[in-house]
Amino acid sequence: MQLISVHPDVLHGQAHVRGTRIPVALVLGCLAEGMSEQEIVREYPTLTVEGIRAAAAYAAELTREDVFPLPMS
């Protein structure tokens, strides 16, 4: 989590990988599209594998918040 930053003056307050202007959401989108860590680093050279993993860990932590069951259809 030390590699993730949220600051109102950077990227309009979006969570991003510290030391870059790359939002966590962009990293997660790349992973969701099936890109490997190496492909993401090649596409965004300011990222590191550690930054990619920190973004994924940050997203995982967000999903651990209160969960409200959805009604069955």
N, C-alpha and C positions, 0 to 999 in steps of 0.2 A: 504494500500500500504506500510505501514511501516514494514510489515512482509515479504515483498518480497525484495530480494537482487539480484543485478547483479554485479559480481566482476570478472575481468579477471583471477584471480588466483584460483577461486573456480568453479569447474565443467566446466572449459573451457569457462567461461563467460555466461553460461546458467542461466536464471532466476531461482531462487530457494527460498524455504521458509527459511527465516533468522533463523540462529541457527541450521540449518540442512544441509545435503547434498542431499536433496530431490528436484529434479527439478519440476518446475511448470508443465511441460509437463507430468510428471509421475502422478501427482495429477489429472490433467485433464483427462488422460487416464483412471484412476481408476473410476472417475465420469462417463465418457462416457460408461464404461462397466457396469454401474448400481450399483457400490458399494456405500453403504451408508457411511456417514461421520464416523460412529462408526466402520464400517468394515475397512476403510482406516487407522484409528488410531490404530486399533488392528494389522494390517499388518505392519504399520510403526509407532512404538510407539514414535518416536521423534517428530511426527507431533501432532498438536492440531486441534481441530475443527476450531479455529480462523485462523490457517495457511491454512487450506483447503479452507475456504471461501475467504481468501486473494488471494490465487492462482486463484480462479474463478473470483474474481473481477479484478485482473490483466489481465487475458485473455479477459474479457469483455471490459476493457479499450482499449486493443490493437485492438479490432474489431471496435472501434469508430473512427479509423483513416480514412483517405481519402479512399473512396470506389469508385472503377471504375466499371461501369456496364459491365457485360459480354455480348458479342453479342449473339443474339438469334440463335438457331440452326435451 
